[in-house]
Amino acid sequence: SYGIHDPIVIGHRGSAYGVENTLEAIQSAIDAGANYAAVDVLLSADRVPMVIHDANLQRLSGHNKNVHDLPAKQL
């Protein structure tokens, strides 16, 4: 049977206090009492995991480039 438990708090992309998916946002989620921090991972062109939500860099950097088209060193 399932017991009742305290809510589990998950910081989405870390938290709203910092740039999403950064160490600062994750630390902010921890500081706010989150139990977990959910981050997003995409692969670069050379198959290196990158912590980023958007497949395209336009929103965060202003560059209309896709994560999967660029090597890790360039990202």
Phi and psi in radians as a Rosetta constraint file:
Dihedral C 1 N 2 CA 2 C 2 CIRCULARHARMONIC -1.642 0.35
Dihedral N 2 CA 2 C 2 N 3 CIRCULARHARMONIC 2.278 0.35
Dihedral C 2 N 3 CA 3 C 3 CIRCULARHARMONIC -1.651 0.35
Dihedral N 3 CA 3 C 3 N 4 CIRCULARHARMONIC 2.828 0.35
Dihedral C 3 N 4 CA 4 C 4 CIRCULARHARMONIC -1.418 0.35
Dihedral N 4 CA 4 C 4 N 5 CIRCULARHARMONIC 2.399 0.35
Dihedral C 4 N 5 CA 5 C 5 CIRCULARHARMONIC -2.365 0.35
Dihedral N 5 CA 5 C 5 N 6 CIRCULARHARMONIC 2.882 0.35
Dihedral C 5 N 6 CA 6 C 6 CIRCULARHARMONIC -1.118 0.35
Dihedral N 6 CA 6 C 6 N 7 CIRCULARHARMONIC 2.620 0.35
Dihedral C 6 N 7 CA 7 C 7 CIRCULARHARMONIC -1.039 0.35
Dihedral N 7 CA 7 C 7 N 8 CIRCULARHARMONIC 2.572 0.35
Dihedral C 7 N 8 CA 8 C 8 CIRCULARHARMONIC -1.717 0.35
Dihedral N 8 CA 8 C 8 N 9 CIRCULARHARMONIC 2.219 0.35
Dihedral C 8 N 9 CA 9 C 9 CIRCULARHARMONIC -1.770 0.35
Dihedral N 9 CA 9 C 9 N 10 CIRCULARHARMONIC 2.184 0.35
Dihedral C 9 N 10 CA 10 C 10 CIRCULARHARMONIC -2.105 0.35
Dihedral N 10 CA 10 C 10 N 11 CIRCULARHARMONIC 2.156 0.35
Dihedral C 10 N 11 CA 11 C 11 CIRCULARHARMONIC -1.399 0.35
Dihedral N 11 CA 11 C 11 N 12 CIRCULARHARMONIC 2.003 0.35
Dihedral C 11 N 12 CA 12 C 12 CIRCULARHARMONIC -1.322 0.35
Dihedral N 12 CA 12 C 12 N 13 CIRCULARHARMONIC 2.043 0.35
Dihedral C 12 N 13 CA 13 C 13 CIRCULARHARMONIC 1.004 0.35
Dihedral N 13 CA 13 C 13 N 14 CIRCULARHARMONIC 0.553 0.35
Dihedral C 13 N 14 CA 14 C 14 CIRCULARHARMONIC 1.675 0.35
Dihedral N 14 CA 14 C 14 N 15 CIRCULARHARMONIC -1.676 0.35
Dihedral C 14 N 15 CA 15 C 15 CIRCULARHARMONIC -2.788 0.35
Dihedral N 15 CA 15 C 15 N 16 CIRCULARHARMONIC 3.023 0.35
Dihedral C 15 N 16 CA 16 C 16 CIRCULARHARMONIC -1.334 0.35
Dihedral N 16 CA 16 C 16 N 17 CIRCULARHARMONIC -0.152 0.35
Dihedral C 16 N 17 CA 17 C 17 CIRCULARHARMONIC -1.720 0.35
Dihedral N 17 CA 17 C 17 N 18 CIRCULARHARMONIC 1.352 0.35
Dihedral C 17 N 18 CA 18 C 18 CIRCULARHARMONIC 2.423 0.35
Dihedral N 18 CA 18 C 18 N 19 CIRCULARHARMONIC 2.871 0.35
Dihedral C 18 N 19 CA 19 C 19 CIRCULARHARMONIC -1.202 0.35
Dihedral N 19 CA 19 C 19 N 20 CIRCULARHARMONIC 2.284 0.35
Dihedral C 19 N 20 CA 20 C 20 CIRCULARHARMONIC -0.900 0.35
Dihedral N 20 CA 20 C 20 N 21 CIRCULARHARMONIC 2.525 0.35
Dihedral C 20 N 21 CA 21 C 21 CIRCULARHARMONIC 1.097 0.35
Dihedral N 21 CA 21 C 21 N 22 CIRCULARHARMONIC 0.407 0.35
Dihedral C 21 N 22 CA 22 C 22 CIRCULARHARMONIC -1.862 0.35
Dihedral N 22 CA 22 C 22 N 23 CIRCULARHARMONIC 2.875 0.35
Dihedral C 22 N 23 CA 23 C 23 CIRCULARHARMONIC -1.039 0.35
Dihedral N 23 CA 23 C 23 N 24 CIRCULARHARMONIC -0.633 0.35
Dihedral C 23 N 24 CA 24 C 24 CIRCULARHARMONIC -1.118 0.35
Dihedral N 24 CA 24 C 24 N 25 CIRCULARHARMONIC -0.724 0.35
Dihedral C 24 N 25 CA 25 C 25 CIRCULARHARMONIC -1.180 0.35
Dihedral N 25 CA 25 C 25 N 26 CIRCULARHARMONIC -0.676 0.35
Dihedral C 25 N 26 CA 26 C 26 CIRCULARHARMONIC -1.176 0.35
Dihedral N 26 CA 26 C 26 N 27 CIRCULARHARMONIC -0.744 0.35
Dihedral C 26 N 27 CA 27 C 27 CIRCULARHARMONIC -1.087 0.35
Dihedral N 27 CA 27 C 27 N 28 CIRCULARHARMONIC -0.669 0.35
Dihedral C 27 N 28 CA 28 C 28 CIRCULARHARMONIC -1.105 0.35
Dihedral N 28 CA 28 C 28 N 29 CIRCULARHARMONIC -0.678 0.35
Dihedral C 28 N 29 CA 29 C 29 CIRCULARHARMONIC -1.106 0.35
Dihedral N 29 CA 29 C 29 N 30 CIRCULARHARMONIC -0.744 0.35
Dihedral C 29 N 30 CA 30 C 30 CIRCULARHARMONIC -1.080 0.35
Dihedral N 30 CA 30 C 30 N 31 CIRCULARHARMONIC -0.824 0.35
Dihedral C 30 N 31 CA 31 C 31 CIRCULARHARMONIC -1.068 0.35
Dihedral N 31 CA 31 C 31 N 32 CIRCULARHARMONIC -0.530 0.35
Dihedral C 31 N 32 CA 32 C 32 CIRCULARHARMONIC -1.461 0.35
Dihedral N 32 CA 32 C 32 N 33 CIRCULARHARMONIC -0.069 0.35
Dihedral C 32 N 33 CA 33 C 33 CIRCULARHARMONIC 1.691 0.35
Dihedral N 33 CA 33 C 33 N 34 CIRCULARHARMONIC 0.225 0.35
Dihedral C 33 N 34 CA 34 C 34 CIRCULARHARMONIC -1.152 0.35
Dihedral N 34 CA 34 C 34 N 35 CIRCULARHARMONIC 2.516 0.35
Dihedral C 34 N 35 CA 35 C 35 CIRCULARHARMONIC -1.409 0.35
Dihedral N 35 CA 35 C 35 N 36 CIRCULARHARMONIC -0.541 0.35
Dihedral C 35 N 36 CA 36 C 36 CIRCULARHARMONIC -2.487 0.35
Dihedral N 36 CA 36 C 36 N 37 CIRCULARHARMONIC 2.817 0.35
Dihedral C 36 N 37 CA 37 C 37 CIRCULARHARMONIC -2.248 0.35
Dihedral N 37 CA 37 C 37 N 38 CIRCULARHARMONIC 2.111 0.35
Dihedral C 37 N 38 CA 38 C 38 CIRCULARHARMONIC -1.539 0.35
Dihedral N 38 CA 38 C 38 N 39 CIRCULARHARMONIC 2.261 0.35
Dihedral C 38 N 39 CA 39 C 39 CIRCULARHARMONIC -2.179 0.35
Dihedral N 39 CA 39 C 39 N 40 CIRCULARHARMONIC 2.854 0.35
Dihedral C 39 N 40 CA 40 C 40 CIRCULARHARMONIC -1.915 0.35
Dihedral N 40 CA 40 C 40 N 41 CIRCULARHARMONIC 2.473 0.35
Dihedral C 40 N 41 CA 41 C 41 CIRCULARHARMONIC -2.269 0.35
Dihedral N 41 CA 41 C 41 N 42 CIRCULARHARMONIC 2.241 0.35
Dihedral C 41 N 42 CA 42 C 42 CIRCULARHARMONIC -2.170 0.35
Dihedral N 42 CA 42 C 42 N 43 CIRCULARHARMONIC 2.745 0.35
Dihedral C 42 N 43 CA 43 C 43 CIRCULARHARMONIC -1.684 0.35
Dihedral N 43 CA 43 C 43 N 44 CIRCULARHARMONIC 2.427 0.35
Dihedral C 43 N 44 CA 44 C 44 CIRCULARHARMONIC -1.314 0.35
Dihedral N 44 CA 44 C 44 N 45 CIRCULARHARMONIC 3.069 0.35
Dihedral C 44 N 45 CA 45 C 45 CIRCULARHARMONIC -1.019 0.35
Dihedral N 45 CA 45 C 45 N 46 CIRCULARHARMONIC -0.573 0.35
Dihedral C 45 N 46 CA 46 C 46 CIRCULARHARMONIC -1.662 0.35
Dihedral N 46 CA 46 C 46 N 47 CIRCULARHARMONIC 0.358 0.35
Dihedral C 46 N 47 CA 47 C 47 CIRCULARHARMONIC 1.173 0.35
Dihedral N 47 CA 47 C 47 N 48 CIRCULARHARMONIC 0.528 0.35
Dihedral C 47 N 48 CA 48 C 48 CIRCULARHARMONIC -1.665 0.35
Dihedral N 48 CA 48 C 48 N 49 CIRCULARHARMONIC 2.255 0.35
Dihedral C 48 N 49 CA 49 C 49 CIRCULARHARMONIC -1.110 0.35
Dihedral N 49 CA 49 C 49 N 50 CIRCULARHARMONIC 2.313 0.35
Dihedral C 49 N 50 CA 50 C 50 CIRCULARHARMONIC -2.112 0.35
Dihedral N 50 CA 50 C 50 N 51 CIRCULARHARMONIC 2.342 0.35
Dihedral C 50 N 51 CA 51 C 51 CIRCULARHARMONIC -1.522 0.35
Dihedral N 51 CA 51 C 51 N 52 CIRCULARHARMONIC 1.704 0.35
Dihedral C 51 N 52 CA 52 C 52 CIRCULARHARMONIC -2.797 0.35
Dihedral N 52 CA 52 C 52 N 53 CIRCULARHARMONIC 2.543 0.35
Dihedral C 52 N 53 CA 53 C 53 CIRCULARHARMONIC -1.517 0.35
Dihedral N 53 CA 53 C 53 N 54 CIRCULARHARMONIC -0.902 0.35
Dihedral C 53 N 54 CA 54 C 54 CIRCULARHARMONIC -1.346 0.35
Dihedral N 54 CA 54 C 54 N 55 CIRCULARHARMONIC 2.406 0.35
Dihedral C 54 N 55 CA 55 C 55 CIRCULARHARMONIC -1.222 0.35
Dihedral N 55 CA 55 C 55 N 56 CIRCULARHARMONIC -0.390 0.35
Dihedral C 55 N 56 CA 56 C 56 CIRCULARHARMONIC -2.016 0.35
Dihedral N 56 CA 56 C 56 N 57 CIRCULARHARMONIC 2.515 0.35
Dihedral C 56 N 57 CA 57 C 57 CIRCULARHARMONIC -1.468 0.35
Dihedral N 57 CA 57 C 57 N 58 CIRCULARHARMONIC -0.059 0.35
Dihedral C 57 N 58 CA 58 C 58 CIRCULARHARMONIC -0.951 0.35
Dihedral N 58 CA 58 C 58 N 59 CIRCULARHARMONIC -0.886 0.35
Dihedral C 58 N 59 CA 59 C 59 CIRCULARHARMONIC -1.092 0.35
Dihedral N 59 CA 59 C 59 N 60 CIRCULARHARMONIC -0.741 0.35
Dihedral C 59 N 60 CA 60 C 60 CIRCULARHARMONIC -1.547 0.35
Dihedral N 60 CA 60 C 60 N 61 CIRCULARHARMONIC -0.540 0.35
Dihedral C 60 N 61 CA 61 C 61 CIRCULARHARMONIC -2.101 0.35
Dihedral N 61 CA 61 C 61 N 62 CIRCULARHARMONIC -0.237 0.35
Dihedral C 61 N 62 CA 62 C 62 CIRCULARHARMONIC 1.465 0.35
Dihedral N 62 CA 62 C 62 N 63 CIRCULARHARMONIC 0.052 0.35
Dihedral C 62 N 63 CA 63 C 63 CIRCULARHARMONIC -1.791 0.35
Dihedral N 63 CA 63 C 63 N 64 CIRCULARHARMONIC 2.168 0.35
Dihedral C 63 N 64 CA 64 C 64 CIRCULARHARMONIC -1.461 0.35
Dihedral N 64 CA 64 C 64 N 65 CIRCULARHARMONIC 1.206 0.35
Dihedral C 64 N 65 CA 65 C 65 CIRCULARHARMONIC -2.246 0.35
Dihedral N 65 CA 65 C 65 N 66 CIRCULARHARMONIC 2.583 0.35
Dihedral C 65 N 66 CA 66 C 66 CIRCULARHARMONIC -1.660 0.35
Dihedral N 66 CA 66 C 66 N 67 CIRCULARHARMONIC 2.448 0.35
Dihedral C 66 N 67 CA 67 C 67 CIRCULARHARMONIC -0.986 0.35
Dihedral N 67 CA 67 C 67 N 68 CIRCULARHARMONIC -0.783 0.35
Dihedral C 67 N 68 CA 68 C 68 CIRCULARHARMONIC -1.227 0.35
Dihedral N 68 CA 68 C 68 N 69 CIRCULARHARMONIC -0.152 0.35
Dihedral C 68 N 69 CA 69 C 69 CIRCULARHARMONIC -1.657 0.35
Dihedral N 69 CA 69 C 69 N 70 CIRCULARHARMONIC -0.182 0.35
Dihedral C 69 N 70 CA 70 C 70 CIRCULARHARMONIC -1.991 0.35
Dihedral N 70 CA 70 C 70 N 71 CIRCULARHARMONIC 2.505 0.35
Dihedral C 70 N 71 CA 71 C 71 CIRCULARHARMONIC -1.291 0.35
Dihedral N 71 CA 71 C 71 N 72 CIRCULARHARMONIC 2.763 0.35
Dihedral C 71 N 72 CA 72 C 72 CIRCULARHARMONIC -0.953 0.35
Dihedral N 72 CA 72 C 72 N 73 CIRCULARHARMONIC -0.726 0.35
Dihedral C 72 N 73 CA 73 C 73 CIRCULARHARMONIC -1.067 0.35
Dihedral N 73 CA 73 C 73 N 74 CIRCULARHARMONIC -0.657 0.35
Dihedral C 73 N 74 CA 74 C 74 CIRCULARHARMONIC -1.289 0.35
Dihedral N 74 CA 74 C 74 N 75 CIRCULARHARMONIC -0.641 0.35
